[in-house]
Amino acid sequence: MAKLTIVPTPIGNLEDMTFRAIRSLKEADLILAEDTRTTGILLKHFEIQNKMLSHHKFNEHQTVERMAARVKGGENIALVSDAGTPAISDPGFMLVRECVRQGIEVECLPGATAFVPALVASGLPNERFCFEGFLPQKKGRQTRLKELATEERTMIFYESPFRLVKTLTQFAEYFGLDRPVSVSREISKIHEETTRGTMEEVIRHYTLNEPKGEIVIIVGGLKEKKEKENNEYKKEV
């Protein structure tokens, strides 16, 4: 039976590509790519010559039914984004939802995603966490930050390097200057870096050192802040 296969691709180092992902792309009748130029580089590296079509946030509303129909008609379709796992802050959800609605088999391969290594490397509690991805740029942003100010779980955000300092400054306003935070950038690439500290310390670091590359921000929850305050109180006593 034909199916839709969600194929994670490397977020940096091409060696992160799995054997299974390579095989799935080679066996697909069609590869849906967020940017065919970016995916073309990946396919060329692994000597994959399958046909590609663009599938991105600007056209997915118009194409999901047609793509689902092609799978239902017997084509095996693979979906990739520019990097990482499709549908995680990337196009893909709408197509998956439509295929599920029509009873079409959907298979998601395990593989690269930016927030997992950033979360683990942060040193902040990771047994429970909430993934926020990209916050709204304007409408609803302040409301969401107010809601998250009392979130006790570790929080995960994606951000552009151009907006990092501004976003951290907003976090400091709503979460406090002493809230623990970890910023990872260029994960799995040559210049991979993780900066940890209080919100105040990390803001100072990136004010002096211009951030570059893809950014993942890990923020300790309110519970983490309370535990830190309790430990400091015990030391004083």
DAZI-V623508 format. One line per field, one symbol per residue. ss: DSSP state (2 for helix, 1 for strand, 0 for the rest). Layout:
ss = ???
//
This chain:
ss = 001111001000022200222222222001111002222222222000000111000002222222222222000011110001000000002222222220001111000002222222220000001111100000002222222200000111111000022222222222200001111110000000111111222222222200000011111002222222222222220
//
